[in-house]
Amino acid sequence: MKKHLNTLFVTTQGAYLAKEGETVVVKADGEVRLQLPVHTLGGIVCYGNVGVSPYLMAFCSERDVAISFLSENGRFLAKVQGPVSGNVLLRREQYRKADDPDFSARMARSILAGKIANSRTVLQRALRDHAEKIAAADVRKAVDRLSGCIDALERAADLDTLRGVEGDASRIYFSVFDHLIVAQREAFTFLERSRRPPLDNVNCLLSFIYTLLMHDVRSALETVGIDPAVGFLHRDRPGRPGCALDLMEEFRPFIADRLTLSLINLRKVDAGDFRKSEAGAVTLSDEARKTVLVSYQERKREEIIHPYTAEKMTIGTLFFLQALLLARHLRGDIDGYPPFIWK
């Protein structure tokens, strides 16, 4: 399994990345801001107006360090990487099984069981830690209803029914998400999930962190040889990484939603960190993006015990292990895909 390495996120507008020996050098305003040996990096992500020298692109491609380019707001633009290491036999199995409705339904059921169980645990942890500060009765009711959704997954016979259960679970979960915000209530209120663009500060954080999560999950799938575009729960659509979206589902509540709540409740971000356009779209300031990126990297270094393998690992390594388990299931080495379920 791939060793968990750091991802270099570059958010400084006008920065330029170059190669010096075996080192990646980041320059801005005529000064060297950072130097990192390439062997310590798992990837580089550039936001907005960030330049990269052709020599560094070639060097990173040879060293299996992908360079991704995103807009300032986190929209994926392009990626530079070396030869894809995908195993053709594994991908043939993936494509064949993605066309099998019964297999896809079983995969979707496992993925959604992980997502809904982890969403329920987010609410249960809030009840444990902040029962006196939140509308506990409403949250407990949502916990019970999510348990009902998990039971409904077992009765769902096809993909459309499973997607319907997922929709119900998401509405239940996000209907009480606002109750989990226990600080800075005047600046952070959550009414409903809004995307493309996010229309409030909470949705802005969620969308940005989901983008970071997507990047890591996609990289993990590519590392083990799975095509991130062909999923089981998410239908094929040009330009959409369906399998990455599939695998990402179980991590949304455990990583992204919890981190969003921590950033707000621990006052690592505040109202001054957000900008609202005339059209109503909310974006993060440059400094706030850096704060979120640092917190995300710190979260990935936290250690957990994996519920399936009983191994101790960092959260960042978790993406690769789940991708590896998916690959083993596609090959027929294990009977089912074991989703990550947070205890």
Backbone hydrogen bonds in HBPLUS format (Angstrom, degrees):
<---DONOR---> <-ACCEPTOR-->    atom                        ^
c    i                          cat <-CA-CA->   ^        H-A-AA   ^      H-
h    n   atom  resd res      DA  || num        DHA   H-A  angle D-A-AA Bond
n    s   type  num  typ     dist DA aas  dist angle  dist       angle   num
A0042-GLY N   A0006-ASN O   2.68 MM  36  5.53 170.7  1.69 157.1 156.9     1
A0008-LEU N   A0043-GLY O   2.94 MM  35  6.35 161.6  1.98 155.0 153.4     2
A0045-VAL N   A0008-LEU O   2.79 MM  37  6.15 164.7  1.81 162.9 164.7     3
A0010-VAL N   A0045-VAL O   2.84 MM  35  6.21 165.8  1.86 166.2 169.7     4
A0047-TYR N   A0010-VAL O   2.93 MM  37  6.13 166.6  1.95 175.7 171.2     5
A0015-ALA N   A0012-THR O   3.21 MM   3  5.66 153.9  2.28 133.9 132.8     6
A0014-GLY N   A0049-ASN O   2.66 MM  35  5.45 163.2  1.69 157.3 163.6     7
A0051-GLY N   A0015-ALA O   2.93 MM  36  6.31 166.0  1.95 155.5 154.6     8
A0016-TYR N   A0027-LYS O   2.77 MM  11  5.20 153.7  1.84 150.9 158.0     9
A0027-LYS N   A0016-TYR O   2.84 MM  11  5.20 169.1  1.85 152.1 155.9    10
A0017-LEU N   A0051-GLY O   2.80 MM  34  6.15 158.1  1.85 143.2 149.1    11
A0053-SER N   A0017-LEU O   2.94 MM  36  6.24 158.0  1.98 161.9 167.7    12
A0018-ALA N   A0025-VAL O   2.90 MM   7  5.25 158.1  1.95 148.8 156.2    13
A0025-VAL N   A0018-ALA O   2.89 MM   7  5.25 176.1  1.89 156.2 157.0    14
A0020-GLU N   A0023-THR O   3.02 MM   3  5.24 166.4  2.03 151.6 154.8    15
A0023-THR N   A0020-GLU O   3.03 MM   3  5.24 152.5  2.11 119.7 127.9    16
A0038-VAL N   A0022-GLU O   3.02 MM  16  6.10 173.5  2.02 158.5 158.6    17
A0024-VAL N   A0036-LEU O   2.80 MM  12  5.27 172.9  1.80 156.0 154.4    18
A0036-LEU N   A0024-VAL O   2.96 MM  12  5.27 159.2  2.01 147.0 153.8    19
A0026-VAL N   A0034-LEU O   2.84 MM   8  5.09 169.8  1.85 153.8 155.5    20
A0033-ARG N   A0026-VAL O   2.74 MM   7  5.59 157.5  1.79 156.0 163.9    21
A0034-LEU N   A0026-VAL O   3.35 MM   8  5.09 151.5  2.44 137.1 137.7    22
A0028-ALA N   A0031-GLU O   2.88 MM   3  5.44 156.2  1.93 154.6 160.4    23
A0031-GLU N   A0028-ALA O   3.02 MM   3  5.44 164.1  2.05 115.3 120.5    24
A0040-THR N   A0037-PRO O   3.10 MM   3  5.80 166.0  2.12 120.4 124.9    25
A0041-LEU N   A0038-VAL O   3.07 MM   3  5.42 167.0  2.09 115.7 119.5    26
A0044-ILE N   A0066-ALA O   2.93 MM  22  6.30 157.9  1.98 162.4 166.5    27
A0068-SER N   A0044-ILE O   2.80 MM  24  6.22 164.6  1.82 160.0 163.0    28
A0046-CYS N   A0068-SER O   2.82 MM  22  6.13 169.1  1.83 160.3 162.8    29
A0070-LEU N   A0046-CYS O   2.80 MM  24  6.04 170.5  1.81 175.0 175.0    30
A0048-GLY N   A0070-LEU O   2.84 MM  22  6.22 157.6  1.89 146.8 153.7    31
A0050-VAL N   A0048-GLY O   2.90 MM   2  5.80 127.8  2.18 111.8  96.2    32
A0056-LEU N   A0053-SER O   3.10 MM   3  5.28 120.4  2.47 100.4 114.4    33
A0057-MET N   A0053-SER O   3.04 MM   4  6.41 157.6  2.09 152.1 158.9    34
A0058-ALA N   A0054-PRO O   2.99 MM   4  6.25 163.0  2.02 151.9 155.1    35
A0059-PHE N   A0055-TYR O   2.95 MM   4  6.08 160.1  1.99 145.0 151.2    36
A0060-CYS N   A0056-LEU O   2.83 MM   4  5.95 168.4  1.84 155.8 158.2    37
A0061-SER N   A0057-MET O   2.98 MM   4  6.11 153.1  2.05 143.7 151.5    38
A0062-GLU N   A0058-ALA O   3.04 MM   4  6.30 152.0  2.12 147.0 153.6    39
A0063-ARG N   A0059-PHE O   3.13 MM   4  6.40 136.3  2.34 138.3 150.4    40
A0063-ARG N   A0060-CYS O   3.09 MM   3  4.95 125.9  2.39  91.6 106.1    41
A0065-VAL N   A0060-CYS O   2.85 MM   5  4.86 175.4  1.85 147.9 146.9    42
A0064-ASP N   A0061-SER O   3.36 MM   3  5.19 165.6  2.39 101.1 103.6    43
A0067-ILE N   A0080-VAL O   2.89 MM  13  5.10 166.3  1.91 151.5 155.8    44
A0080-VAL N   A0067-ILE O   2.75 MM  13  5.10 164.4  1.77 152.0 157.3    45
A0069-PHE N   A0078-ALA O   2.80 MM   9  5.18 169.2  1.81 153.6 152.2    46
A0077-LEU N   A0069-PHE O   2.83 MM   8  5.46 148.9  1.92 160.1 157.6    47
A0078-ALA N   A0069-PHE O   3.20 MM   9  5.18 156.0  2.26 136.6 141.0    48
A0071-SER N   A0075-ARG O   2.80 MM   4  5.08 155.4  1.86 139.6 147.0    49
A0074-GLY N   A0071-SER O   2.95 MM   3  5.13 165.4  1.97 111.6 115.6    50
A0091-ARG N   A0087-ASN O   2.99 MM   4  6.29 162.4  2.02 158.2 163.4    51
A0092-ARG N   A0088-VAL O   2.93 MM   4  6.10 148.5  2.03 141.8 150.4    52
A0093-GLU N   A0089-LEU O   3.10 MM   4  6.36 156.5  2.16 143.8 149.4    53
A0094-GLN N   A0090-LEU O   2.91 MM   4  6.24 154.5  1.98 146.9 154.8    54
A0095-TYR N   A0091-ARG O   2.89 MM   4  6.12 166.0  1.91 154.1 156.0    55
A0096-ARG N   A0092-ARG O   2.94 MM   4  6.09 162.9  1.97 148.5 153.9    56
A0097-LYS N   A0093-GLU O   2.90 MM   4  6.00 165.9  1.92 152.3 156.2    57
A0098-ALA N   A0094-GLN O   2.87 MM   4  5.96 143.9  2.00 144.3 154.6    58
A0099-ASP N   A0096-ARG O   3.23 MM   3  5.41 140.6  2.39  98.0 108.6    59
A0100-ASP N   A0097-LYS O   3.07 MM   3  4.99 158.0  2.12 100.5 107.3    60
A0104-SER N   A0100-ASP O   2.93 MM   4  6.10 170.3  1.94 163.1 166.3    61
A0105-ALA N   A0101-PRO O   2.93 MM   4  6.04 149.6  2.03 140.5 148.5    62
A0106-ARG N   A0102-ASP O   3.05 MM   4  6.34 154.8  2.12 146.4 152.7    63
A0107-MET N   A0103-PHE O   2.93 MM   4  6.23 161.4  1.97 156.1 161.3    64
A0108-ALA N   A0104-SER O   2.85 MM   4  6.01 164.4  1.87 148.7 153.5    65
A0109-ARG N   A0105-ALA O   2.90 MM   4  6.04 152.9  1.98 144.2 151.5    66
A0110-SER N   A0106-ARG O   3.12 MM   4  6.40 157.0  2.18 146.5 151.5    67
A0111-ILE N   A0107-MET O   2.95 MM   4  6.23 169.0  1.97 159.3 162.2    68
A0112-LEU N   A0108-ALA O   2.90 MM   4  6.00 168.6  1.91 152.8 156.1    69
A0113-ALA N   A0109-ARG O   2.92 MM   4  6.00 145.8  2.04 140.1 149.8    70
A0114-GLY N   A0110-SER O   3.13 MM   4  6.43 154.9  2.20 148.4 153.7    71
A0115-LYS N   A0111-ILE O   3.03 MM   4  6.38 159.7  2.07 147.6 153.5    72
A0116-ILE N   A0112-LEU O   2.87 MM   4  5.94 176.2  1.87 154.0 155.3    73
A0117-ALA N   A0113-ALA O   3.01 MM   4  5.92 158.0  2.06 140.4 147.4    74
A0118-ASN N   A0114-GLY O   2.98 MM   4  6.03 157.8  2.03 145.9 152.0    75
A0119-SER N   A0115-LYS O   2.90 MM   4  6.13 147.4  2.01 145.1 154.8    76
A0120-ARG N   A0116-ILE O   2.91 MM   4  6.14 157.2  1.97 147.7 153.7    77
A0121-THR N   A0117-ALA O   3.00 MM   4  6.29 149.0  2.10 141.6 150.1    78
A0122-VAL N   A0118-ASN O   3.05 MM   4  6.33 148.1  2.15 142.4 149.9    79
A0123-LEU N   A0119-SER O   3.29 MM   4  6.67 157.1  2.35 147.7 152.3    80
A0124-GLN N   A0120-ARG O   2.91 MM   4  6.23 155.2  1.97 147.9 155.8    81
A0125-ARG N   A0121-THR O   2.83 MM   4  5.99 157.5  1.88 152.3 157.1    82
A0126-ALA N   A0122-VAL O   3.14 MM   4  6.37 150.5  2.23 140.7 148.6    83
A0127-LEU N   A0123-LEU O   3.01 MM   4  6.35 152.0  2.09 147.8 155.2    84
A0128-ARG N   A0124-GLN O   2.98 MM   4  6.25 149.7  2.07 143.2 151.8    85
A0129-ASP N   A0125-ARG O   2.87 MM   4  6.06 158.7  1.91 151.9 157.0    86
A0130-HIS N   A0126-ALA O   2.75 MM   4  5.42 155.5  1.80 145.7 152.1    87
A0133-LYS N   A0130-HIS O   2.85 MM   3  5.27 152.6  1.93 116.4 125.4    88
A0136-ALA N   A0134-ILE O   2.83 MM   2  5.38 123.8  2.14 111.5  94.6    89
A0138-ASP N   A0135-ALA O   3.12 MM   3  5.66 120.4  2.49 111.6 124.6    90
A0139-VAL N   A0135-ALA O   3.16 MM   4  6.46 159.2  2.21 153.3 159.8    91
A0140-ARG N   A0136-ALA O   2.85 MM   4  6.04 162.0  1.89 155.2 159.8    92
A0141-LYS N   A0137-ALA O   3.04 MM   4  6.22 154.8  2.11 143.0 149.9    93
A0142-ALA N   A0138-ASP O   3.03 MM   4  6.31 151.1  2.11 142.2 150.0    94
A0143-VAL N   A0139-VAL O   2.92 MM   4  6.25 151.3  2.00 148.6 156.7    95
A0144-ASP N   A0140-ARG O   3.03 MM   4  6.36 159.8  2.07 150.7 154.9    96
A0145-ARG N   A0141-LYS O   2.97 MM   4  6.25 154.4  2.04 146.3 153.7    97
A0146-LEU N   A0142-ALA O   2.87 MM   4  6.09 150.7  1.96 149.1 156.8    98
A0147-SER N   A0143-VAL O   3.04 MM   4  6.35 148.9  2.14 144.8 153.3    99
A0148-GLY N   A0144-ASP O   3.09 MM   4  6.46 144.8  2.22 139.6 149.1   100
A0149-CYS N   A0145-ARG O   3.00 MM   4  6.39 139.7  2.17 138.7 149.8   101
A0150-ILE N   A0146-LEU O   3.01 MM   4  6.38 150.2  2.10 148.4 155.5   102
A0151-ASP N   A0147-SER O   3.14 MM   4  6.49 154.3  2.21 144.1 150.6   103
A0152-ALA N   A0148-GLY O   2.93 MM   4  6.18 146.0  2.04 139.6 149.8   104
A0153-LEU N   A0149-CYS O   3.04 MM   4  6.36 135.6  2.24 143.3 153.8   105
A0154-GLU N   A0151-ASP O   3.18 MM   3  5.61 131.1  2.43 105.7 116.4   106
A0155-ARG N   A0152-ALA O   3.08 MM   3  5.17 131.2  2.33  97.4 110.7   107
A0156-ALA N   A0152-ALA O   3.05 MM   4  6.25 127.1  2.34 143.9 158.2   108
A0156-ALA N   A0153-LEU O   3.22 MM   3  5.13 140.0  2.39  94.6 105.8   109
A0162-LEU N   A0158-ASP O   3.03 MM   4  6.30 158.3  2.08 150.7 157.5   110
A0163-ARG N   A0159-LEU O   2.83 MM   4  6.07 157.9  1.87 155.1 160.8   111
A0164-GLY N   A0160-ASP O   3.03 MM   4  6.26 144.2  2.16 138.3 148.1   112
A0165-VAL N   A0161-THR O   3.01 MM   4  6.40 150.1  2.10 147.9 155.3   113
A0166-GLU N   A0162-LEU O   2.95 MM   4  6.29 157.1  2.01 149.1 155.6   114
A0167-GLY N   A0163-ARG O   2.95 MM   4  6.22 156.2  2.01 146.1 151.9   115
A0168-ASP N   A0164-GLY O   3.03 MM   4  6.34 156.8  2.09 147.1 152.8   116
A0169-ALA N   A0165-VAL O   2.90 MM   4  6.17 163.6  1.93 154.4 158.8   117
A0170-SER N   A0166-GLU O   2.90 MM   4  6.13 159.5  1.94 154.2 159.5   118
A0171-ARG N   A0167-GLY O   3.09 MM   4  6.30 160.1  2.13 147.6 152.5   119
A0172-ILE N   A0168-ASP O   3.01 MM   4  6.27 159.1  2.06 151.3 157.1   120
A0173-TYR N   A0169-ALA O   2.93 MM   4  6.09 169.6  1.94 154.2 156.9   121
A0174-PHE N   A0170-SER O   2.91 MM   4  5.99 174.1  1.92 154.6 156.6   122
A0175-SER N   A0171-ARG O   2.98 MM   4  5.82 129.1  2.25 134.5 146.5   123
A0176-VAL N   A0173-TYR O   3.28 MM   3  5.90 156.2  2.34 111.5 117.5   124
A0179-HIS N   A0176-VAL O   2.97 MM   3  5.40 136.4  2.17 108.4 120.0   125
A0180-LEU N   A0177-PHE O   3.00 MM   3  5.45 151.0  2.09 111.2 119.8   126
A0181-ILE N   A0178-ASP O   3.20 MM   3  5.62 164.7  2.23 111.9 116.6   127
A0187-ALA N   A0184-GLN O   3.04 MM   3  5.67 146.6  2.16 116.5 124.9   128
A0188-PHE N   A0184-GLN O   3.05 MM   4  6.15 143.1  2.20 152.6 163.6   129
A0282-VAL N   A0198-PRO O   2.95 MM  84  5.82 162.4  1.99 159.4 160.6   130
A0204-CYS N   A0200-ASP O   2.96 MM   4  6.12 147.1  2.07 147.3 157.5   131
A0205-LEU N   A0201-ASN O   3.13 MM   4  6.43 156.6  2.19 147.0 151.1   132
A0206-LEU N   A0202-VAL O   2.99 MM   4  6.31 169.1  2.00 155.9 158.8   133
A0207-SER N   A0203-ASN O   2.90 MM   4  5.98 169.8  1.91 151.1 153.8   134
A0208-PHE N   A0204-CYS O   3.08 MM   4  6.20 160.3  2.12 145.9 151.4   135
A0209-ILE N   A0205-LEU O   2.99 MM   4  6.16 168.2  2.00 158.8 161.5   136
A0210-TYR N   A0206-LEU O   2.86 MM   4  6.01 153.8  1.93 151.0 159.0   137
A0211-THR N   A0207-SER O   3.09 MM   4  6.30 145.1  2.22 140.4 148.8   138
A0212-LEU N   A0208-PHE O   3.23 MM   4  6.64 151.3  2.31 142.8 149.7   139
A0213-LEU N   A0209-ILE O   2.94 MM   4  6.19 161.6  1.97 151.3 156.4   140
A0214-MET N   A0210-TYR O   2.84 MM   4  6.03 156.4  1.90 146.9 153.3   141
A0215-HIS N   A0211-THR O   3.09 MM   4  6.35 157.1  2.15 146.9 152.0   142
A0216-ASP N   A0212-LEU O   3.20 MM   4  6.55 158.9  2.24 149.8 154.4   143
A0217-VAL N   A0213-LEU O   2.95 MM   4  6.19 164.7  1.97 158.4 162.6   144
A0218-ARG N   A0214-MET O   2.90 MM   4  5.97 165.1  1.92 152.9 157.4   145
A0219-SER N   A0215-HIS O   3.08 MM   4  6.23 158.5  2.13 143.7 149.5   146
A0220-ALA N   A0216-ASP O   2.99 MM   4  6.21 151.6  2.08 143.6 151.4   147
A0221-LEU N   A0217-VAL O   3.03 MM   4  6.33 159.9  2.08 153.4 157.5   148
A0222-GLU N   A0218-ARG O   3.06 MM   4  6.33 164.1  2.09 152.1 156.2   149
A0223-THR N   A0219-SER O   2.93 MM   4  6.09 146.5  2.05 143.1 152.6   150
A0224-VAL N   A0220-ALA O   3.25 MM   4  6.59 149.5  2.35 148.3 153.9   151
A0226-ILE N   A0221-LEU O   2.91 MM   5  5.10 148.4  2.01 153.9 146.9   152
A0225-GLY N   A0222-GLU O   3.23 MM   3  5.02 146.8  2.34  94.1 103.9   153
A0243-CYS N   A0228-PRO O   2.93 MM  15  4.78 124.5  2.24 121.6 132.8   154
A0244-ALA N   A0228-PRO O   3.22 MM  16  5.11 152.7  2.30 138.4 132.1   155
A0242-GLY N   A0229-ALA O   3.22 MM  13  4.83 132.5  2.46 107.8 100.9   156
A0240-ARG N   A0237-ARG O   2.92 MM   3  5.42 163.7  1.94 145.2 144.9   157
A0242-GLY N   A0240-ARG O   2.97 MM   2  5.65 125.5  2.27 111.0  95.1   158
A0245-LEU N   A0241-PRO O   2.94 MM   4  6.23 155.5  2.00 157.1 165.1   159
A0246-ASP N   A0242-GLY O   2.93 MM   4  6.22 148.1  2.03 142.3 151.7   160
A0247-LEU N   A0243-CYS O   2.96 MM   4  6.23 171.4  1.96 157.6 156.3   161
A0248-MET N   A0244-ALA O   2.96 MM   4  5.92 142.5  2.10 140.5 151.1   162
A0249-GLU N   A0246-ASP O   3.16 MM   3  5.67 148.4  2.26 110.5 118.6   163
A0251-PHE N   A0248-MET O   2.93 MM   3  5.35 140.9  2.09 111.9 123.9   164
A0252-ARG N   A0248-MET O   3.18 MM   4  6.39 130.4  2.44 153.2 167.1   165
A0252-ARG N   A0249-GLU O   3.32 MM   3  5.46 144.5  2.45 101.4 110.6   166
A0255-ILE N   A0251-PHE O   2.85 MM   4  5.61 165.8  1.87 155.3 157.9   167
A0256-ALA N   A0252-ARG O   2.98 MM   4  5.07 109.1  2.49 121.3 139.2   168
A0257-ASP N   A0252-ARG O   2.87 MM   5  6.15 165.1  1.89 158.0 161.3   169
A0259-LEU N   A0255-ILE O   3.00 MM   4  5.97 153.4  2.07 142.1 150.2   170
A0260-THR N   A0256-ALA O   2.94 MM   4  6.13 158.4  1.99 149.2 155.1   171
A0261-LEU N   A0257-ASP O   3.08 MM   4  6.35 163.0  2.11 149.8 153.5   172
A0262-SER N   A0258-ARG O   2.92 MM   4  6.14 156.2  1.98 147.7 154.8   173
A0263-LEU N   A0259-LEU O   2.91 MM   4  6.10 163.9  1.94 155.3 158.6   174
A0264-ILE N   A0260-THR O   3.23 MM   4  6.48 153.7  2.30 145.8 152.2   175
A0265-ASN N   A0261-LEU O   2.78 MM   4  5.87 171.4  1.79 160.2 161.4   176
A0266-LEU N   A0262-SER O   2.87 MM   4  5.58 153.3  1.94 144.6 150.3   177
A0268-LYS N   A0263-LEU O   2.88 MM   5  4.95 141.6  2.02 143.8 154.0   178
A0269-VAL N   A0263-LEU O   3.33 MM   6  5.91 141.2  2.49 144.2 138.1   179
A0267-ARG N   A0264-ILE O   3.04 MM   3  5.05 157.5  2.10 105.4 111.4   180
A0273-ASP N   A0270-ASP O   2.99 MM   3  5.68 167.5  2.01 124.8 128.5   181
A0274-PHE N   A0271-ALA O   3.42 MM   3  6.07 161.6  2.46 121.9 121.7   182
A0285-SER N   A0273-ASP O   2.90 MM  12  5.37 150.1  1.99 149.5 146.6   183
A0275-ARG N   A0283-THR O   2.80 MM   8  5.21 159.3  1.84 152.6 157.5   184
A0283-THR N   A0275-ARG O   2.81 MM   8  5.21 158.1  1.86 150.7 158.3   185
A0277-SER N   A0281-ALA O   2.88 MM   4  5.33 163.0  1.91 152.8 157.2   186
A0280-GLY N   A0277-SER O   2.96 MM   3  5.15 157.8  2.01 106.6 113.8   187
A0289-ARG N   A0285-SER O   2.96 MM   4  6.24 155.8  2.02 153.7 159.9   188
A0290-LYS N   A0286-ASP O   3.18 MM   4  6.52 156.1  2.24 147.0 152.8   189
A0291-THR N   A0287-GLU O   3.01 MM   4  6.33 153.7  2.08 145.3 152.6   190
A0292-VAL N   A0288-ALA O   2.90 MM   4  6.19 161.5  1.93 155.4 159.5   191
A0293-LEU N   A0289-ARG O   2.87 MM   4  6.07 162.1  1.91 152.3 157.6   192
A0294-VAL N   A0290-LYS O   2.95 MM   4  6.13 162.1  1.98 151.9 156.0   193
A0295-SER N   A0291-THR O   3.06 MM   4  6.25 164.0  2.08 147.7 152.3   194
A0296-TYR N   A0292-VAL O   2.83 MM   4  6.02 151.7  1.90 149.2 157.7   195
A0297-GLN N   A0293-LEU O   2.98 MM   4  6.19 160.5  2.01 149.1 153.6   196
A0298-GLU N   A0294-VAL O   2.93 MM   4  6.18 156.9  1.99 149.3 156.2   197
A0299-ARG N   A0295-SER O   2.91 MM   4  6.11 153.0  1.98 143.9 151.2   198
A0300-LYS N   A0296-TYR O   3.04 MM   4  6.32 150.4  2.13 145.4 153.1   199
A0301-ARG N   A0298-GLU O   3.11 MM   3  5.23 140.2  2.27  98.4 109.8   200
A0302-GLU N   A0299-ARG O   3.13 MM   3  5.36 157.6  2.18 106.3 113.3   201
A0316-GLY N   A0300-LYS O   2.86 MM  16  4.41 155.4  1.92 135.7 127.4   202
A0315-ILE N   A0302-GLU O   2.85 MM  13  5.88 141.5  2.00 164.4 175.9   203
A0304-ILE N   A0313-MET O   2.80 MM   9  5.64 158.2  1.84 164.9 170.1   204
A0313-MET N   A0304-ILE O   2.95 MM   9  5.64 160.9  1.99 160.7 166.9   205
A0306-HIS N   A0311-GLU O   2.77 MM   5  5.36 164.6  1.79 158.7 158.5   206
A0310-ALA N   A0306-HIS O   2.81 MM   4  4.93 138.5  1.98 137.4 146.1   207
A0317-THR N   A0314-THR O   3.09 MM   3  5.29 130.9  2.34 100.5 112.7   208
A0318-LEU N   A0315-ILE O   3.01 MM   3  4.98 133.9  2.23  96.9 110.3   209
A0320-PHE N   A0317-THR O   3.04 MM   3  5.47 120.4  2.41 107.8 121.2   210
A0321-LEU N   A0317-THR O   3.10 MM   4  6.47 154.6  2.16 152.4 160.3   211
A0322-GLN N   A0318-LEU O   2.99 MM   4  6.21 166.7  2.01 156.9 159.4   212
A0323-ALA N   A0319-PHE O   3.05 MM   4  6.26 153.2  2.12 141.9 149.8   213
A0324-LEU N   A0320-PHE O   2.88 MM   4  6.04 149.6  1.97 142.0 150.6   214
A0325-LEU N   A0321-LEU O   2.85 MM   4  6.16 153.3  1.92 150.0 157.2   215
A0326-LEU N   A0322-GLN O   2.95 MM   4  6.19 151.5  2.04 143.5 151.2   216
A0327-ALA N   A0323-ALA O   2.97 MM   4  6.26 155.3  2.04 144.3 150.9   217
A0328-ARG N   A0324-LEU O   2.92 MM   4  6.22 155.4  1.98 148.3 154.9   218
A0329-HIS N   A0325-LEU O   2.98 MM   4  6.22 151.7  2.07 143.3 150.8   219
A0330-LEU N   A0326-LEU O   2.94 MM   4  6.23 158.5  1.99 151.7 157.4   220
A0331-ARG N   A0327-ALA O   3.02 MM   4  6.27 149.1  2.12 146.0 154.1   221
A0332-GLY N   A0328-ARG O   3.11 MM   4  6.22 120.6  2.48 133.2 147.6   222
A0333-ASP N   A0328-ARG O   2.82 MM   5  5.10 144.3  1.95 162.5 157.2   223
A0332-GLY N   A0329-HIS O   3.03 MM   3  5.00 141.1  2.19  97.1 108.9   224
